[in-house]
């Protein structure tokens, strides 16, 4: 299955002291998402083509003082994958 994203938008609030970590976390989340998406849907050649205009995830709350970038990225990737999965159910 092929996935094309035209826009990815994030809102980040209250990250004082962790601003420098946001871009690396989001970039890693995108990589993790792509890997997990491929693992879950990569072999499904029979799925019909679909257009999804928007996918929204619930807000995620992190305590960046007590979690690694990898943990935060993994949680973001999982939230994106679950939100998209709703639209891809056969």
C-alpha positions in Angstrom: 0.0 0.0 0.0 1.2 3.5 -0.8 0.6 6.5 1.5 0.9 10.1 0.4 0.7 12.8 2.9 0.2 16.3 1.7 0.2 18.1 5.1 1.2 17.2 8.6 0.3 19.7 11.2 1.2 19.6 14.9 0.3 22.0 17.8 2.8 22.0 20.6 2.1 23.7 23.9 4.0 24.2 27.2 7.3 22.8 26.1 9.4 25.4 27.9 12.9 24.2 28.2 12.4 21.4 25.7 12.0 23.5 22.5 15.2 22.1 21.0 13.8 18.5 21.3 10.5 19.1 19.3 11.9 18.9 15.8 14.0 15.7 16.4 11.0 14.1 18.2 8.7 14.8 15.3 11.2 13.7 12.7 11.7 10.4 14.5 7.9 10.0 15.0 7.5 10.3 11.2 10.1 7.6 10.6 8.6 5.3 13.2 5.1 5.9 11.7 6.4 5.0 8.2 8.0 1.8 9.5 4.9 0.7 11.5 2.6 1.7 8.6 4.6 -0.4 6.3 4.7 -3.4 8.7 0.9 -3.2 9.1 -0.3 -2.3 5.6 2.7 -2.9 3.3 1.6 -6.2 2.0 -2.1 -5.4 1.4 -2.1 -4.9 -2.3 -5.8 -5.7 -2.5 -7.1 -2.7 -0.6 -9.1 -0.2 -2.6 -7.6 3.2 -3.2 -8.9 5.7 -0.6 -8.7 9.4 -0.2 -8.8 10.7 3.4 -9.1 14.4 3.6 -8.1 14.8 7.2 -7.1 12.6 10.1 -7.2 14.0 13.7 -5.6 12.5 16.7 -6.5 13.1 20.2 -4.3 15.4 22.2 -1.3 13.7 23.7 0.3 14.8 27.0 3.9 14.2 27.7 6.2 14.9 30.6 9.3 15.6 28.7 11.3 16.0 31.9 10.8 12.2 32.4 10.8 10.7 29.0 13.2 10.2 26.1 12.8 11.6 22.6 12.3 8.0 21.4 9.5 7.4 23.9 7.7 10.6 22.9 8.2 9.8 19.2 6.8 6.3 19.6 3.7 7.6 21.3 3.1 10.2 18.6 3.6 7.6 15.8 1.2 5.2 17.5 -1.4 7.9 17.8 -1.1 8.8 14.1 -1.3 5.1 13.1 -4.4 4.5 15.2 -6.1 7.6 13.9 -5.4 6.6 10.3 -6.4 2.9 10.9 -10.0 4.0 11.5 -10.1 5.3 7.9 -8.4 2.2 6.4 -10.6 -0.6 7.9 -11.9 -2.8 5.1 
